[in-house]
Amino acid sequence: MRALVYHGPAQSSWDTVPDPAIEEATDAVVRVEATTVCGTDLHILRGGVPEVKPGTVLGHEAVGEVVETGAEVHHLRPGDRVIVSAVSACGLCPACRQAAYGQCGGGGGWILGNLIDGTQAELVRVPFADRSTTRCPCDLPLDDAVLLAELLPTAYEVGVRNGHVVPGDTVVVVGAGPVGLAVAVVARLYSPRRVIVVDLAGARLEAAARVGADVAESPGEMIAELSEGPGADVAVEASGDPDGFVLCTRAVRTGGHIASIGAHGSPVTLHLESLWRKNMTISTGQVDTSSTPWLLELMRFGRLSTAGLVTHTFGLDRMKDAYEVFADGPATGALKVVLRRE
């Protein structure tokens, strides 16, 4: 098969590699119909995730067809169309029993495209397949389905749920990349009073307006207004930039919530000398994808619209092109890029 293989910082290639095989009785092999590129993949290529070893196939999000199952896979059979979760869950450890699959202590967690070969390939081996996939209706478009592998669960679980968004809230999202815009979309499920999206790139602010943000602007007057007034009830840091976190601490009200969702590749200063009196709550998190079935049902019945989140599509063999377009998102206008088997 063909796959995107990591060779070290700033080095990858679309290579021919051996087909994956069943290694454990709980495995399945899935033929990839659609996959996508995540900001974490860029961190890997920049050397920011040292546990990823050269020779690893990248990627951790996919939709595909089951082609083989191990003897202990009971809920899937060849021919099933599934969403392959970014997080693998053994289902037996204490973390998994609390649906904290991202913290799986039984060999799961974020392992695809990290500790084992991932989804940016024609075939992928999926560990703990019964608990690490979700059956996908055949009438659900691939571009929508692949967002349920990680993007939408991350926006909901780490952003909206950890941020404790409730009806009537003012929600500020710092960073209008794919995750930030997904937060703006999912937050609408909770009837906030306003959703404000902040970014430096004009094209991304235009995208924020298209997906339904009430206000989309560069940092400045709106943040100053919030910091001097009652403040935002919830601030979601989705930029992965230290300055983005500082903006959140300025925008959030006393007693409010900051949900840090961006993947930070450099240290962030926490100014407790000025924050200790604000009674705020700061949360971080690794996505669990426990919400994927729920989000899937909302999507199927028209309650969750993802229009505008996927901006570019490519064939699987154009993986390098997809990375280049995605990496320069503020200039290319790329949000989510989807690669499909042709």
N, C-alpha and C positions, 0 to 999 in steps of 0.2 A: 504494500500500500504506500501512498504518499502522505507525508506529514511535515509539519513545521518543527524542525529540530533546533533546540538551543545549543549553541557551541561555546557560550561564554558571553561576558558583557559585550553588547553591540554586535553580536554575531549569531546569525540563525540562517537556516536554509530549508527550502522545500525539497525534501529528500525522499528516496525510496527506502523504506524500513520494513522489517518483518511484520506480518500481520499479528495483532494481539491474539492471545489464546486464553482460555479459561485457566486460571491459576489456583483459585479457591472455589469451593463448592457454592459459595454465595455470589460468584461473579456472573456477569452477563457481558456479551460482546454486542456492541451497537454500531450499526452502519450510520455514519453521520450524514444527516440531510441538511442541517444548518448549524453553524457555529458563529461565534462573534469574538471580537477583541475587547479586552477589558483594560482599564488603566493599570491594573496589577501586572498584566503582561508587559506593559511598557516599563514598569518598575523592575521586572525581572531582567529585561534586556539592558537596562541601565546599570545592572549589577546591584540593585537594591534588595534582592532576596537571595542571599548567598547560599541558602539550603538547596536551591535548584541547581542540580548538577548538569554539566555539559552532557549532551546526548539525550536529554529529556524532551519529549514532545510537549509543546506548550498548549495552553487553552484549558478552560474549566467550565464552559457553558455549551450546551448542544441540545438539539432535537434530532432524533433518529429512529431507526427501525431495529428492533432486537433481532439478531441473527443466530445467537447461541446463548444458552443458559447453563449454569452449573446445577448439580444435583440438588442443592439446597435452595434454589430459587423457586418459590412456590406461586408467586403472583404475576409472573411474566411468562410469555411464551414467544417463540420466533414469529415475527410478523407484527408484533405490537409496536405501535408508535409511542415513544416516550420522550419526556423532557428529562434530560440528564442534569441532575442538580450539581451546582458548583461545590457542594459539600456532601461528603460521604458519611453515612451514619451506620454504625454497627448495630444500634438499636438495643443493646444490652447493658452498656456501661451506665453509671449514675448520671452522667450528663445527658446521654440519649434518652434515658427514662424521664428526664425533665424537658425533652424536646430541644435541648441545647446542643444540636447536632454539630455546630461549629466547634464545640469543645470536646468532641468525641474522644474518649480515652481508650477505645478498643480498636484503634487502627484506622479510624476515619478522620473527619474534619476536612480541612482544605488540603487534599492530597493530589487531586487531578491537576496536571500541569505544574505541579510543585514537587511532590515527593515521588510521584509515579507519572507515567505518560498520560497526556491529556487529550483534549477534544479537537484540537486544530489538526485534524487528520481525517482520513477516509473511514477509519474504524477506531473504536476506543473500547478498552476493557473497563467496565464499571464495577468496582467493588461494592459489596453489600447491596446488590442491585434491587432487591425488593424494597428497601427503605431509602434508596438514593436515586430513585426515578419516580416520575409521576406519569401515568397514562395520559396521552394527549389526544383529544378528538381530532379526527382526520380533517374536519372542516375548519379547524383553527389555522389561520395563515402562519407560515413558518416565521415570518418576521415578528409576529406577536408572541408565538409560543416560545421562541428562544429568549425573550426578555424575562420569562418566568424562571429561567435557570439560575439567575442571580440578581439581575438589575432591579426588578420590581420587588422581590423579597428584601433586598438590602434597603431600598428606599423605605419600605414599610417597617421592617423590623428594627433596623438600626437608626432610622431617621424619625419616622412618624410615631411608632410605638414607644421607642425609648425616649423620645421627646415629649411624650404624654400630650399629644395634640388632642384638644377637645373642641366641641362646637363653640364658636365665637372667638376663638384664639386669633391673634395676629402671629403669623408664622413668617420668619425671615430665613431664606435659604441663601447661603453664601457660596457661590460657585454654580454656574449654569452649564456644567458639563452634563453628560448623560445621567449620572446619579442625582445631581441636584435637580434636574428637570423632572426626573421620575419622582422625587420627593414632592415637588410641586403638584404633580398629577395625583399621587396617592393621597396627599393631605386633603384634597378636595372631598374625599370620602367622609371626612369628619366635620364638614361644614364650618371651616374657619371663617372669621370675619374678613381677613385679608391674607393673601400670600404674596410676599415681596421677595423677588429674586434679584440678587446682586452679583455683578460680574464686570470684568474690565473689557471683554470682547463684545463689540457691537452686534456681531452676527449671533452670538449666543443670547444676548438680551432680546433680540428679535425672536429667536426660537422660544424663549421663555414666555413672551407675549402670545405666541401662537399656541402654546400648550395650556394657556389659561391663567398665567400669573396676573394678579391685579396690578402690580407695579413691577417693572423691570428696569433697573438703572445701574449706573456705575456707583461705586462707593462714594459717599459724599453727603449731599443734603438729607437724604432719607435716613441714613444711619445717624447723622447728627441730630435729626429730629427725634428719632427713637431714643437715643442716649440721653437727650435732655428732657424727654417727656416720660410717659409711663413705660415705654419700652415694649419689646416684643415678648409675648408669652413663651414662644419657642424659637430658638435660633438653631439652625442646622448647618454645621460646617461641612460642606461638600466639595471644597476646593483642594484639600490636601496641602494647603499653603499656610505657613505660620501666621502671615498677616490675616488670612481668612479667619483663623481662630480668634485673633485679637478683635477683629470686627464683631464677631459673635458676642464676645464678652462686653463690648460697648453697647450692642443693640438690645441685649436681653434685659428684661425688667427684673427688679428685686423679686426673688422667689420664683423666677422663671427657670426654664430648662435649656441647656445646650446639649444637643446631640451631635457628637463628633463622628462623622461618617466617612470623611476623606481619608485616603491612605497617605500618611505623612512619611516622607523620605528623609526628613531632617528634623532636628530638635525644635520643640515649640516651648516658648517661655510661658509659664503660668504665673501671672502677676497676683499672687495671693495677697500681697500687701494692699491692693486696691479692691480685691474681689471678696475678701472674707466676710464682709458685712452684707453682701447682697443675697445671702440665703439661696443661692442658685444651686442647681443640680447639674453636674456634667456627666454625661454617659458616653461610653465608647462601645464598640461591639464588633464581633465577627458574625456575619450573617449565618443563620441556621437553616434557612429555606424551609422551615416548618410551615410557613404561610403559603407556600406555592399552591396547594390544592384549593385553598380559599380564594386566592387571587385569580386562579384559573376560572373558577365559577363566576366571579364578578366580571371577568373579561368576556366569558361566553354569553352572559346575559346583558351585555352592553352597559354595565355599571362602571367599567374601568376602560377608558380610551387611551390607547398608546400612540395615536396618530401624531406624527412629527418626531418621534423618538428615534426611528430608524431613518437615516438620511442617505446611506450608500449601501449598495449590494454588489457583491463580487462572486465569481466562481471560486471554488476552493483552491484552484491552482493559481489564483491571483493573491495569495496570502501576503506577499511582500508589499503589493500595491495597497492592500487594505491597511496594513500597519502604517505605511507612510501617510495615507490620508487621515487616519485616526490620530496619529501622533501630532499632526499639525491642525487639530480640530478648530482652534480659533480662527485660522486663516482659511481652511477648506470648508468650514461650516459643518464638519462631520460631528455627529453625536454618536449614535450606535451604528457600526458597520456590520453587516451580516454577510456571511459567506455561505453559499449554497452548493450542494452537489448538483452537477449538471448532467 
